[in-house]
Amino acid sequence: MLTSAFKTVAKTAVSCVAATAFLATSAFAANREDVKSFLETTGFDVAIESIAVGAGGAPAMLGLEGNEFGQAWTDLTEKTFVPEEMVEQALDLLEERLDQDLLQHAADFYGSDLGQRLVHTENLSHMDDDEIKNLAGRQIVAKMVEEGDPKIGYFQRMHVAIDPEGLGLKAVQVIQVRFILAASRAGVIRDDLDEGMLWAQIEANEPATRRAILENSIASAAYTYQGFTGEELEAYTEALEDERMQTVYQVMNAVHYQIMSDRMDALALHLDRLMPSEEL
């Protein structure tokens, strides 16, 4: 349904946005073996693989459920979102875009005792159910507010640090709009969608969407980092606010969104083979 598609653009953006997209070039491109080690040290390989987990929510953008397509949807997503292929693409892109010095700076932090604990915790969190994580995180935040816990301030600063200009939402919106329009052309959505109208409604909802993104980001952080002290979170926040680390995150997020976009475009090419069992 058209209305459902509009609502889900905002909902999915809230759950997907982590940071901004950024196009970077470097005169001193990183060594591939170092990039491979970097992916493992930082846990970015797990973040890339988790894109496949999110593919299960793609039908929701269209106001549908994945089970309405039956086994065909599972088969198609498994062929499109191959974790090993996505990690290999990430290696290619990061090798082109990451400066060796920046790579080393980030690797030094994430290779530390605190960094490795953070990576381990974040890797586990990536694979947790988003709805359960959000609900539990909001309960933790409510308790923190009651107690005046300063950790909330660190969560807010972390949210800003990984996307200072707030451009990540736009990257996700572009991916979603392209997917929804492809579904319309393939006949999966019965409504005749107008791209201009779709963007107009998305933009009208953007202030509320950004507020929801911030709230979800804080809830996710509260859930993920509940085992860390205030001092440890302060150290992590300051590391993220370092200009060099922000540049690394800009590159990593650009890579993340490019891979997501490429896979969603590939998925869209085959939507005409997937017809839901019920009329919309």
C-alpha positions in Angstrom: 0.0 0.0 0.0 1.2 3.5 -0.7 0.6 4.8 2.8 2.3 1.8 4.3 5.3 2.3 2.0 5.6 6.0 3.1 5.5 5.1 6.7 8.1 2.3 6.4 10.6 4.6 4.7 10.8 6.5 7.9 10.7 3.4 10.1 13.4 1.6 8.3 15.6 4.7 8.1 15.4 4.9 11.9 16.6 1.4 12.3 19.4 1.6 9.6 21.0 5.0 10.1 24.4 4.8 11.8 26.2 7.7 10.1 26.9 9.7 7.0 28.1 8.8 3.5 31.3 10.2 2.3 33.5 9.9 -0.8 37.1 9.9 0.0 40.3 9.6 -2.0 43.8 9.2 -0.7 47.3 9.6 -2.1 48.5 6.9 0.3 45.9 4.1 0.0 46.0 1.5 2.7 47.6 -1.9 2.3 45.1 -4.7 1.6 46.4 -7.0 4.3 46.2 -4.2 6.8 42.7 -3.4 5.7 41.7 -7.0 6.2 43.1 -7.0 9.6 41.4 -3.7 10.3 38.0 -5.1 9.4 38.5 -7.9 11.9 40.0 -5.7 14.6 37.2 -3.1 14.4 34.3 -5.6 13.8 33.4 -3.8 10.6 33.3 -7.2 8.8 30.5 -8.2 11.1 28.7 -4.9 10.5 28.9 -5.6 6.7 27.7 -9.2 7.1 24.7 -7.9 9.1 23.4 -6.1 6.0 22.1 -9.6 5.0 20.2 -9.7 8.3 18.5 -6.5 7.4 17.4 -7.8 4.0 14.6 -9.6 5.7 12.9 -6.3 6.4 12.9 -5.1 2.8 9.3 -6.2 2.0 8.2 -4.0 4.9 9.2 -1.0 2.7 6.4 -2.1 0.4 3.8 -2.7 3.0 4.3 -6.4 2.8 5.7 -9.3 4.9 8.5 -11.5 3.7 6.4 -14.6 4.1 3.9 -13.3 1.5 6.6 -14.1 -1.1 7.2 -17.6 0.3 10.5 -19.4 -0.1 11.3 -17.4 -3.2 12.1 -14.4 -1.1 14.5 -16.3 1.1 16.2 -17.9 -1.9 16.6 -14.5 -3.6 18.0 -12.7 -0.6 20.4 -15.5 0.1 21.7 -15.3 -3.4 21.9 -11.5 -3.4 23.3 -10.8 0.1 26.2 -13.2 0.3 28.3 -12.2 3.3 31.6 -13.3 1.9 31.0 -11.3 -1.3 30.0 -8.2 0.6 33.1 -8.3 2.8 35.3 -8.7 -0.2 33.6 -5.6 -1.8 34.3 -3.7 1.5 37.9 -4.7 1.3 38.2 -3.4 -2.3 36.5 0.0 -1.4 38.4 0.5 1.8 41.7 -0.2 0.1 40.9 2.5 -2.3 39.7 5.1 0.1 41.4 4.7 3.5 44.6 6.5 4.2 47.2 4.2 5.8 47.8 6.6 8.7 44.1 6.9 9.4 43.7 3.1 9.3 46.5 2.7 11.8 45.0 5.4 14.1 41.7 3.5 14.2 43.3 0.1 14.5 45.4 1.3 17.5 42.3 2.3 19.4 40.2 -0.7 18.5 43.1 -3.0 19.1 43.4 -1.8 22.7 41.9 -3.7 25.6 38.9 -1.3 25.8 38.6 -1.3 22.0 38.4 -5.1 21.8 35.8 -5.2 24.5 33.8 -2.7 22.6 34.1 -4.6 19.4 33.1 -7.9 21.0 30.0 -6.2 22.6 29.1 -4.4 19.3 29.4 -7.6 17.3 27.0 -9.4 19.6 24.6 -6.5 19.5 24.5 -6.4 15.7 22.9 -9.8 15.6 20.3 -9.2 18.3 16.7 -8.6 17.4 16.2 -4.9 16.8 12.7 -4.7 18.4 13.8 -6.5 21.6 17.0 -4.4 21.7 15.1 -1.2 21.3 12.5 -2.1 24.0 15.2 -3.2 26.5 17.3 -0.1 25.7 14.4 2.3 26.3 13.8 0.7 29.7 17.4 1.1 30.6 17.3 4.8 29.4 14.2 5.5 31.5 16.0 4.2 34.6 19.1 6.2 33.7 17.0 9.4 33.4 15.5 8.7 36.9 19.0 8.3 38.4 20.5 11.2 36.5 23.1 8.9 34.9 25.7 10.9 32.9 26.1 8.1 30.4 23.2 9.4 28.5 25.2 12.5 27.6 28.0 10.2 26.2 25.4 8.3 24.1 24.2 11.6 22.6 27.7 12.8 21.8 28.5 9.4 20.2 25.5 9.7 18.0 26.7 13.1 16.8 30.3 12.0 16.5 29.6 9.2 14.0 27.5 11.5 11.8 28.3 15.1 12.5 26.3 16.4 9.5 23.4 14.0 9.9 23.6 12.8 6.3 23.2 9.1 6.9 19.4 9.4 6.8 19.6 10.8 3.2 21.7 7.8 2.1 19.1 5.4 3.5 16.2 7.3 2.0 17.7 7.2 -1.5 18.2 3.5 -1.2 14.6 3.0 -0.1 13.0 5.3 -2.6 14.8 3.5 -5.5 13.7 0.1 -4.1 10.0 1.2 -3.7 9.9 2.7 -7.2 11.5 -0.5 -8.7 8.8 -2.5 -6.9 6.1 -0.3 -8.4 7.5 -0.7 -11.9 7.6 -4.5 -11.3 4.0 -4.5 -10.3 4.6 -5.7 -6.7 3.0 -2.5 -5.5 -0.4 -1.9 -7.1 -0.2 1.9 -6.5 1.2 4.1 -9.3 3.9 5.9 -7.3 5.1 9.4 -8.1 8.7 9.9 -7.1 8.2 13.6 -6.3 5.2 12.9 -4.1 7.1 10.2 -2.3 10.0 12.5 -1.6 7.7 15.3 -0.5 6.1 13.1 2.2 9.5 11.8 3.3 10.8 15.3 3.7 7.7 16.4 5.6 8.3 13.6 8.1 12.0 14.2 8.3 12.1 16.2 11.6 10.1 13.5 13.4 12.3 10.8 11.8 15.5 12.5 12.9 14.1 12.7 16.5 13.2 9.0 16.4 16.7 8.2 15.1 18.3 10.0 18.0 16.0 8.3 20.5 16.7 4.8 19.0 20.4 5.5 18.8 20.5 6.3 22.6 18.3 3.3 23.4 20.6 1.0 21.3 23.7 2.4 22.9 22.2 2.0 26.4 21.5 -1.7 25.6 24.8 -2.4 23.9 27.1 -0.6 26.4 25.3 -1.4 29.6 28.4 -3.3 30.9 30.8 -0.3 30.5 31.6 2.3 33.1 31.1 6.0 32.7 34.9 6.5 32.4 35.1 3.9 29.7 32.3 5.4 27.7 33.9 8.9 28.1 37.1 7.5 26.7 35.2 5.9 23.8 33.3 9.1 23.1 36.5 11.2 23.0 38.0 8.7 20.6 35.0 9.0 18.3 35.2 12.8 18.4 38.8 12.8 17.3 39.0 14.3 13.8 40.9 11.3 12.4 38.5 8.8 13.7 35.5 10.8 12.3 37.2 10.6 8.9 37.6 6.9 9.2 33.9 6.6 10.1 32.9 8.7 7.2 34.8 6.3 4.9 33.4 3.2 6.5 29.9 4.5 6.4 30.2 5.4 2.8 31.3 1.8 2.1 28.5 0.4 4.2 25.9 2.4 2.3 27.4 1.7 -1.1 27.3 -2.1 -0.5 23.7 -1.8 0.8 22.7 0.2 -2.2 24.3 -2.2 -4.7 22.6 -5.2 -3.1 19.2 -3.6 -2.9 19.5 -2.5 -6.6 20.4 -6.1 -7.5 17.4 -7.3 -5.5 15.1 -4.9 -7.2 16.1 -6.3 -10.7 14.3 -9.6 -9.7 11.2 -8.2 -8.1 9.1 -9.0 -11.1 9.6 -12.7 -10.3 8.2 -12.2 -6.8 4.4 -11.6 -6.6 2.7 -11.6 -3.2 0.0 -14.1 -2.5 -2.5 -11.4 -1.6 -3.7 -8.4 -3.4 -2.6 -5.1 -1.9 
